[in-house]
Amino acid sequence: MLHENNITERVRPALNNTLQELQLDYLDLYFIHWPFRLKDGVSTPPKEGEVLEFDMEGVWREMEKLVKENLV
């Protein structure tokens, strides 16, 4: 189960979803589009208090694992 407070748990499922939708085995390039995150269910633009902390280093480490596994 994914926990809202642990964004790093969402990296691999997000990539897997993208790979499935594109019907690919790997991506040449994978970006972090927003260097922040929103509470679940929030629409944009966010209101005050709806932006959560973002663990950029943790997300980057998870993305490096995907490179080592030849998924990116």
C-alpha positions in Angstrom: 0.0 0.0 0.0 1.3 3.5 -0.9 1.5 6.0 1.9 0.7 9.6 1.1 3.8 10.7 3.2 6.3 8.6 1.2 6.6 9.9 -2.3 9.5 7.6 -3.1 7.0 4.7 -3.1 5.3 6.2 -6.1 8.3 6.4 -8.4 8.4 2.7 -9.6 4.6 2.4 -10.0 4.5 5.7 -11.9 7.2 4.4 -14.3 5.5 1.0 -14.7 2.3 2.7 -15.6 4.0 4.9 -18.2 5.8 1.8 -19.7 2.5 -0.1 -19.9 0.6 2.8 -21.5 3.3 3.3 -24.0 3.8 -0.4 -24.6 7.5 -0.1 -24.0 10.2 -2.0 -22.0 12.2 1.1 -21.1 12.4 4.9 -21.6 15.3 6.9 -22.9 14.5 9.8 -20.6 12.3 10.2 -17.5 11.6 13.6 -15.9 10.5 14.9 -12.6 7.8 17.3 -13.9 7.0 19.1 -10.7 9.5 19.5 -7.9 6.6 19.5 -5.4 3.6 17.4 -4.7 -0.1 17.9 -3.8 -2.3 16.2 -1.4 -4.3 13.3 -3.0 -7.4 14.5 -4.7 -6.4 18.2 -5.0 -7.1 20.0 -8.3 -4.8 22.6 -9.7 -4.0 25.3 -9.0 -3.6 24.2 -5.4 -4.9 26.2 -2.5 -2.8 27.1 0.6 -2.0 24.0 2.6 -2.5 21.6 -0.3 1.2 21.5 -1.3 3.2 18.8 0.6 6.9 18.4 1.2 8.8 16.8 -1.6 11.8 14.5 -1.0 13.8 15.4 -4.2 16.8 13.4 -3.1 14.7 10.3 -2.3 12.9 10.5 -5.6 16.2 10.9 -7.4 17.7 7.8 -5.6 14.6 5.8 -6.7 15.0 7.0 -10.3 18.7 6.0 -10.2 17.6 2.5 -9.3 15.4 2.4 -12.4 18.5 3.3 -14.5 20.5 0.5 -12.9 17.7 -1.9 -13.8 17.8 -0.7 -17.5 14.2 0.6 -17.2 15.3 4.1 -18.0 
